[in-house]
Amino acid sequence: MATEPADGARVETRLRRGVSRAITDFGMIADGDRILVAVSGGKDSYAMLALLRTLQERAPVRFELKAVAIDQGHPGYPAHVLRDYMAREGVDFTLIREDTYSIVREKLGPEETQCSLCSRLRRGILYRVAKELGCRKIALGHHRDDILQTFLLNVLFAGQLAAMPPILSADGGTHVVIRPLAYCAEEDIRSFAQVAEFPIIACTLCGSQPHMQRKIVGKLLDDLERARPGTKQVMLAALGNVRPSHLLDKSLWQTLGLAVTNAVEGVPGDPLFGPERLLAERDRRGLA
């Protein structure tokens, strides 16, 4: 069911506030910035561009936005859809034609995960184009759910505690990657895209692979959210509320000069009972 207009306005306000908070919390945009906004034709990048344009009109600092899309050579790619939309909206838009599709198909088999290679190739092109356009900052449309999925992928398959950073020095310090949607929920972006009627272009390469670990982890998160509403937001809060002394990274302990962990308010000295106590308290307050 499509979101009603009033609901759509509330969703847009929530997204706009999330973007503003992320930008403020991590100093993503400064006066005089020229920002390359990477658009793919998907709901996330459309939403990011629209929200940044609205913020551009209201922000106390002045900054430029240059939308860039890459035609990666997918058979039947409807480049005109993006061109027509950007022209209609009056967006400063550049479309780059680079056949990364053939490279990915040549290097990887149909059953291999293609997203990583495709992303690296695309990122390299964006760095080059950003330099050509005089943009030091590059805005990518990763949202809250992408960040949580990356966190779980790292925990479950890479053996490390890490997620997507909201702001990242890249390409040897030449560019800064920012993720203005870091606090934004995917369901809100989906609703916003429906109301705005963005002309969505589906990914026919990595986005069409059904057995990607990211999709499996995404389903796991969705199942947890359905069983216990608010789980995703609690997980996002956890990524901003780290207790280093309650982790097992010995080099981190050495850096912090720790020999033993002291009890912290909300995190007992014996972490075995910490999460259970917090969950019980949450349930008692009716937050389950």
C-alpha positions in Angstrom: 0.0 0.0 0.0 1.4 3.4 -1.0 2.1 5.9 1.8 -0.6 8.6 2.2 0.5 12.2 1.5 0.4 13.2 5.2 2.4 10.1 6.1 4.8 10.9 3.2 5.4 14.4 4.6 6.2 12.9 8.0 8.6 10.4 6.5 10.3 13.2 4.5 10.7 15.2 7.7 12.1 12.3 9.6 14.6 11.6 6.7 15.6 15.2 6.5 16.2 15.4 10.2 18.3 12.2 10.0 20.4 13.6 7.2 20.9 16.9 9.1 21.9 15.1 12.3 24.4 12.8 10.5 26.0 15.8 8.7 26.2 17.7 12.0 27.5 14.8 14.1 30.3 13.9 11.7 31.1 17.3 10.1 30.3 16.0 6.6 29.7 19.3 4.9 31.5 22.6 5.3 31.1 26.0 3.7 32.3 26.1 0.1 32.2 22.3 -0.4 31.6 21.0 -3.9 30.1 17.5 -3.5 29.8 14.8 -6.1 26.5 13.0 -5.4 26.7 9.4 -6.8 23.4 8.4 -8.3 22.6 5.0 -9.6 18.9 5.1 -10.4 18.0 3.3 -7.2 15.8 4.6 -4.5 18.6 5.4 -2.0 20.6 7.7 -4.3 17.5 9.5 -5.6 16.4 10.1 -2.0 19.9 11.3 -1.0 20.0 13.7 -3.8 16.6 15.1 -3.1 17.3 15.5 0.6 20.6 17.2 0.0 19.0 19.6 -2.4 16.4 20.5 0.2 19.1 20.9 2.8 21.1 23.1 0.4 18.3 25.6 0.3 18.1 25.8 4.2 21.6 25.2 5.4 23.6 28.0 7.0 26.6 27.1 4.8 26.8 27.2 1.1 27.8 24.1 -0.9 27.5 22.8 -4.5 26.0 19.5 -5.6 27.1 17.7 -8.8 25.1 14.5 -9.5 27.1 11.8 -11.4 25.8 8.5 -12.7 27.8 5.8 -14.4 26.4 3.8 -17.3 28.4 0.6 -16.7 27.5 -1.0 -20.0 24.7 -3.3 -18.8 22.7 -4.5 -21.8 19.6 -2.4 -22.2 20.6 0.1 -19.6 18.0 3.0 -19.8 20.3 6.0 -19.5 17.6 8.3 -20.8 15.6 7.7 -17.6 18.2 9.4 -15.5 18.9 12.1 -18.1 15.3 13.0 -18.4 14.7 13.1 -14.7 17.7 15.2 -13.9 16.8 17.6 -16.7 13.3 17.9 -15.5 14.4 18.6 -11.9 17.1 21.1 -13.0 20.0 19.1 -11.5 23.6 19.7 -12.4 24.1 16.2 -13.8 26.9 14.2 -15.6 26.5 10.7 -17.1 29.7 8.7 -17.5 29.9 5.7 -19.9 32.4 3.1 -18.7 31.9 -0.6 -19.6 32.7 -2.3 -16.2 29.9 -4.8 -16.9 32.2 -6.7 -19.4 35.1 -6.6 -17.0 33.0 -8.2 -14.2 31.6 -10.8 -16.5 35.0 -11.7 -17.7 36.6 -11.9 -14.3 33.9 -13.7 -12.4 31.5 -16.6 -13.0 27.7 -16.2 -12.7 27.7 -17.9 -9.3 30.4 -15.7 -7.8 29.5 -12.6 -5.9 30.0 -9.7 -8.3 29.1 -6.8 -6.0 32.6 -6.3 -4.6 34.5 -6.0 -7.9 31.7 -4.0 -9.5 31.8 -1.6 -6.5 35.6 -1.2 -6.7 35.5 -0.4 -10.4 32.7 2.1 -9.9 34.5 3.7 -7.0 37.7 4.2 -9.0 35.6 5.9 -11.7 33.9 8.2 -9.2 37.3 9.3 -7.8 38.5 10.2 -11.2 35.4 12.1 -12.1 35.4 13.9 -8.8 38.8 15.2 -9.5 37.8 16.3 -13.0 34.8 18.2 -11.6 36.8 19.7 -8.7 34.8 17.8 -6.0 36.8 16.7 -3.0 33.8 15.1 -1.3 31.7 12.2 -2.7 28.3 11.4 -1.2 27.2 7.8 -1.3 23.6 6.6 -0.6 24.3 3.9 2.1 21.7 4.0 4.8 21.2 2.6 8.3 20.3 -0.9 7.1 23.4 -1.0 4.9 25.5 -0.1 7.8 23.9 -2.8 10.1 24.3 -5.4 7.3 28.0 -4.6 6.9 28.4 -4.8 10.7 26.9 -8.3 10.8 28.8 -9.4 7.7 32.1 -8.4 9.4 31.1 -10.1 12.7 29.9 -13.3 11.1 32.3 -13.7 8.2 35.3 -11.5 8.6 35.9 -11.8 12.4 36.1 -8.1 13.1 33.9 -5.4 14.7 33.5 -2.9 11.9 30.7 -1.2 10.0 30.6 1.5 7.2 32.1 4.7 8.5 29.9 7.8 8.1 32.8 9.8 6.8 36.0 8.3 5.3 39.3 9.7 3.9 39.8 7.9 0.6 42.1 7.6 -2.4 45.2 8.5 -0.4 43.5 11.5 1.3 42.5 13.1 -2.0 38.8 12.6 -1.4 36.4 12.3 1.5 33.5 9.9 1.2 30.4 10.9 3.2 27.2 8.9 3.9 24.5 11.4 4.7 21.8 8.7 5.0 23.7 6.9 7.8 20.8 7.4 10.3 18.0 6.8 7.8 15.9 3.7 7.8 15.5 1.8 4.5 11.7 1.5 5.0 11.5 5.3 5.3 13.5 5.8 2.1 11.3 3.3 0.3 8.2 5.2 1.4 9.7 8.5 0.4 10.7 7.1 -3.1 7.1 5.9 -3.6 5.6 9.2 -2.8 8.2 11.1 -4.9 7.7 8.7 -7.8 11.4 8.4 -8.6 12.0 6.6 -11.9 13.8 3.5 -10.4 16.3 1.7 -12.5 16.9 -1.9 -11.2 20.4 -3.3 -10.9 20.7 -6.3 -13.3 24.2 -7.4 -12.1 25.0 -7.9 -8.4 21.6 -6.6 -7.3 20.0 -9.6 -9.1 22.0 -12.3 -7.3 19.6 -14.1 -4.8 22.2 -15.9 -2.7 24.5 -12.9 -1.7 25.5 -13.0 2.0 24.4 -9.4 2.3 20.8 -10.3 1.2 20.8 -13.2 3.7 22.0 -11.0 6.5 19.5 -8.3 5.5 16.7 -10.9 5.8 18.0 -11.9 9.2 17.8 -8.2 10.3 14.3 -7.9 8.9 13.2 -11.0 10.7 14.6 -9.7 14.0 12.9 -6.4 13.4 9.5 -8.0 12.8 9.9 -10.2 15.9 11.1 -7.3 18.1 10.3 -3.9 16.6 13.0 -1.3 17.2 15.8 -3.8 17.0 17.5 -2.0 14.1 17.5 1.3 15.9 18.9 -0.3 19.0 21.7 -1.8 17.0 22.5 1.5 15.3 22.6 3.1 18.8 25.0 0.4 19.9 27.4 1.4 17.1 27.6 4.8 18.6 27.9 3.6 22.2 31.0 1.4 22.2 32.5 0.1 25.5 36.1 -0.7 24.4 37.1 -2.2 27.7 34.3 -4.8 27.2 35.9 -6.1 24.0 38.7 -8.7 23.5 41.1 -6.6 21.4 44.3 -6.8 23.4 46.0 -4.1 21.3 43.1 -1.8 22.2 43.5 -2.6 25.8 47.2 -1.8 25.6 46.4 1.5 23.8 44.0 2.4 26.6 46.4 1.3 29.3 43.9 -1.2 30.7 44.9 -4.1 33.0 41.4 -4.9 34.2 37.9 -3.8 33.3 36.0 -1.7 35.7 32.2 -1.8 35.9 30.5 0.8 33.8 27.0 2.1 34.4 24.6 0.1 32.3 27.3 -2.5 31.5 28.2 -4.6 34.6 31.7 -5.8 35.2 30.6 -9.3 34.3 29.2 -8.8 30.8 27.7 -12.3 30.9 24.7 -10.9 32.7 24.7 -7.4 31.2 22.6 -7.9 28.0 20.1 -10.1 29.8 19.6 -7.5 32.5 19.2 -4.7 29.9 16.7 -6.7 27.9 14.7 -7.5 31.1 14.6 -3.8 31.9 13.5 -3.0 28.4 10.7 -5.5 28.6 9.5 -4.1 32.0 9.3 -0.7 30.4 7.1 -2.0 27.6 9.7 -1.5 24.9 9.7 -5.1 23.6 
